[in-house]
Structures are given as C-alpha cells and as structure tokens.
Amino acid sequence: MTKNVSSRKTPPAQMNLGVGLRAELNLDNYCFATGPTLVSIIEQLWHPGRATHLYIWGDCGTGKTHLLQGCITAAEERGLCARYLSGLDLVTCQPAELELLLDGMELCDLVCIDDFDAITASTAMAIKLFHFYNRLMSGNNRLLVSAAINPRHLCCGLEDLRSRLQQGIVFHLTPLDDQHKQTVLISRARQRGMLFTDEVARFIMSRSERSMTSLMLTLDRLDSASLNARRRITIPFVKAIITRQESAISCQ
C-alpha cells in the first residue's frame, strides 16, 4: 500500500538577508514611553487563533526595529513560530523572489516586516504582499509591520493593500524625550556591563546628536574605547573620545 505523504507546507526558517536579529533588542529593555496603550496593543499578538495586523509608523530612531525584533523574541519565548524580515533587504528582490521567500510563511503565528514602505511602491511587489497578507489572515495569524509614514500616505502600488493596512491597528511612535533617552542610554550601557553615572549620561547627551541612532553609535564607540584602554567611563574619558571623533570627522 502506498503511504500518504502530507503536502502541508511548513514555515520557512528565519532568513538572514543581511539584517539578523540582535539579542540586545528585546521588549524587556524597550522604552514604552507611550504608556499602557502600546503595551496593550502588542499583547494582542500573543492571542492564538486571532487574526491581527498592526501597523507601527514613526521617524527614524523612534524604536521601530527594536520593537519588531523584540516581538519576535517574545513570541518565540511563548512557543510561537515567528519570522522577521527587513524591507530594506528586500528592495532589490524581484516579485518572483519575494513570492518564493514568503511561500509558507503564512503558517507562522507572527510575521514582522520592518521598513515595509521600502517595498510597496511597485505594483508587482504590492500584489505579492497583498496575497501574502490574505493568506496570513485567513490562517488566523498575526502581522506586524513598521514604516516611516502613515498608511494613508503610503506610496503603494496596490490600493487594496493600502486599504487592508488601514483597517488594522495603526499606531504612531513619537521620538523619546530627553529624560527617556537618558534612561535608555543607561539601561543599554548596563546591559553591556558599562557602568556610569547619571552625570556621565547627561554629558554624553550634551555632546552628542540626540537621536537614539546617534546615541547608540556613541555608546558603541565608548564601549570599544573603554575596553581597549581599560578605563572606566568618566566625563573626562567621554570628553576625550568624543573630541577625538569630532576631530576625525572635521579632517575628512
């Protein structure tokens, strides 16, 4: 007797297309400065058997990638199947390649697509995304996407896709104020084993561009420099490193 072999797809493995998951980006150290609203929205992702899609938008440096990658880690810790994709890595994909990449991913409990607006302008790409969206929702699974712009103004090659995105939960991430930025800076430093005072954190912010992207780059440089010099992070040390970096930039 011939054995019946199931043709059911299985979710594809997490793809590494240049931007992998970063262990330090988790929900435990994410700054929910907006309070309980965003927390309650994210909690909807953990309910099995409920089709949900969330559209998170905001400027660069508002924590979109941190949030999405943190949701992937949190989902996996709950035993859910979750996959992360970066729209910036998919910009050069042909529609057929995108279709192949997404094939079977609708079986995941949660799919997060970062920088979604990077891949929606092409009608052919938007059609593939639209069909994937429908498959994911019909399976009662969840989709979380991030973009720099409100879905109403999204450059989208398929109006049906834009309409679907607007029907879900849309949340606007706003930049952190200076106090919250300082809190995040100290938290991320402690996570690396870097201990410095509030005064040092304030000094770093006073001498750096205050976007979170810039502050994290400064933290990277200080971490490397302190390890190489075997020095504690003090205001004189921070001043020396930042001055050296500023001098290097001015000479370019």
N, C-alpha and C positions, 0 to 999 in steps of 0.2 A: 504494500500500500504506500502511496506517495504521501510523504509528510507535508502538511500545510505549513508554509512559512509566512509569518505575518509580514505584510508590506508596510506596516505603520512606520512612519518616519520617527527618528529620534532627534532631539535638539542637537545642533552642531556644537562643537567645542568652542570655548571662548577664543575668538580670533585676536591675534596680535598683529595689528596693521600699522604699528609704529608708536601708538599710544597705549601702553599697558596700564593695568590697574595699579595704583600706587597705594601701598599698605598704609601710609600715614593719612590717607583721605578716607575717614570713616565718620559715621554720624556721632560717635562719642565726642569728637573734638570739633564738630561743625557748630558754628555760632548761629543758633536760631534766634537772631536778634529781633525777628518779627513776632516772637512770642508763640502762643499756642496755635495760632492759625496754621502756619506751615507744618507744625508737628502733626496736627490732626489730619492734614491733607496727606502727608507722607504715610501715616498709619493706614490709610486706605489701601496701600499697596500690599499689605500683608494679609488681606482677607481672601482666602482661596475661593475660587468659583465665582468671582465677581469681576466682570469686565470693567476695567477702569483705564482712562488715559488722562495724563497730566501734562500740561504744557507750562514749563517754567521759563520765564524770559527776564533778561536784565543785561546791563552793560558788562563789559569785560571786567573781571576782578570782583564780581559780586558773589562768587562761590558756586557757580552752576556745575562745573566739573567736579568739585569737591562733593556737592550734594548727590550727583548721579552716581559717582563711584562709591560713595558711602552707602547709597541704597543697594547697590549690587552686593557689597559685603554683608550688609544687614540681612538681605534676602537669603543669601547663602547660609548665614548663621542660623536662619529659621528653617533650613532644609529645603528652600525653594530653588528652582532652576532659574538662574538669572544670567543675562548676557549684556555686555556693554559694547557700544560702537561709537566711534568718533566720526562725525560728519566730515571733519577736515581731512580725515584719512580716506574718505570715500569720494572726494571731489573728482579724482581722476578716473574713477570707475566708469565703465560703460554700463548701460542699463542691463545688459545680459549678465554682466559680472555681479551687479547688485542683486539681481534676481537669484542668482546662484548662491550668493552669500546669505541671503535671507531665507532661502529654502529650508524648511524645517524649524526655523527659529520661532515660528508661531506657536510651537509646542512649549516654549519656555513660560514659566509663571510670570516673569518680568523681563522686559527688554528696555534698556535705556539707550537712547541715541542722543549724544552730545552734539552741539552745533548743528542741529537739524536743518537750520536755514541755509547751510552751506550746500545742500544737495536737493533743494526743492524747486529751483528756478527752471530746470529742464523739464519739459512736459513728459518726456520718456521716463526720466527718473521718478518724477512725481507719480506717474501711473503705477510703477513698481511698488512705491511706498504705499500708495493707496490700497492696492491689492493685499499687501502685507498687513496693513492696518486692519482690513476687514477680516483676514484670516485669524489674526491675533485676538480680535474682539469676539469673533464667533466661537472661539475656544474658551471664552470667559477668562482671558489672561489680561495682563496689565502692561501699559506702555507709558514710559516717562521720557519726554523729550525736552531738550533745552534749546534756546535760541536767543539771539540778541534783540529780537523785535517782537512786538505784539502780533499774534496770529492774524489780526485784522489787516495788518500792513505787510504780511509776509509775501515775499516775492515767490510765488508758487505757480508752477506750470499747469496745475490742475485745480480748478475751483472746488471740485468735490472734496479734495484732500484738505484744502483750507477750511471748508465748511465743517468737516469732521473734527478738525483740531479745535475749532471754536466751540464745538458742542461739549467738549470735555471741561475739566477744571483748568482754569488759566490763572497762574499766579505770577505776580511781578516781584522779582528780587531787587531790592534797592541797596545801594552801597552802605557799608557799615559806617557808623560814626567813629570818631577818633578813639573814644573810650572802648568800643567793641574791638576795634582794630588792635589796640594795645593788648586787650585780653587775649585775642587770638595769637598775637605775636609771642606773648609769654607762654601760652599753652603749647604752641608748636615748638618753641625752644626747649621747654621742659621735656617734651616728647623725645627730643634728640639727646637729652642729657645735658643740655646747656642751661646753666642756672645764672640768671642775672636779675637785678632788682627792678622795681617799677621805674626808678630814676633812669636806669640804663635804657629801658624800653622807651621812655619818653624822649630820651636823647636820640635814639635811633629814628624815631618818627620825626623829630625836628630836623634831622639832617638828610632824610630820605624822601623821595617822592612817596606820597601817602596812599597810593593804590596798593591793594593787597598783593598784586603780582610783584610790584617793586619791593615791597617789604619782605616778601618771601625770598626774593633773589638776594637781598641784603643779608638775610638770615643765613642763606646758603654760604655766602662769602665769609661771614663771621665764623660760622661753624668750621669751615675748612681752615681759615687762618688761625683760629684758636687751637685747633688740633696740631697744626704744623708748628706753631710757636710754643705750644704747651702753656698757653696763657689763659687766665680767667677772662671772662667778658666784663670789662670795666669801661667806664666812659672814656678814659684816655686811649684804651685799646681800640674801642669802636671809632673814636675820632681819627686815629691813625689809619685804620683800614679804609674808612670812607674817604678821607683826604687822598690817600693813595689811589683809590679808584677814580675819584674826580680828576686827579692829575693825569691818569692814564687816558681818560676819555678826552680831556682837553688837548692832549698831544696827538690825537688821531686826526 
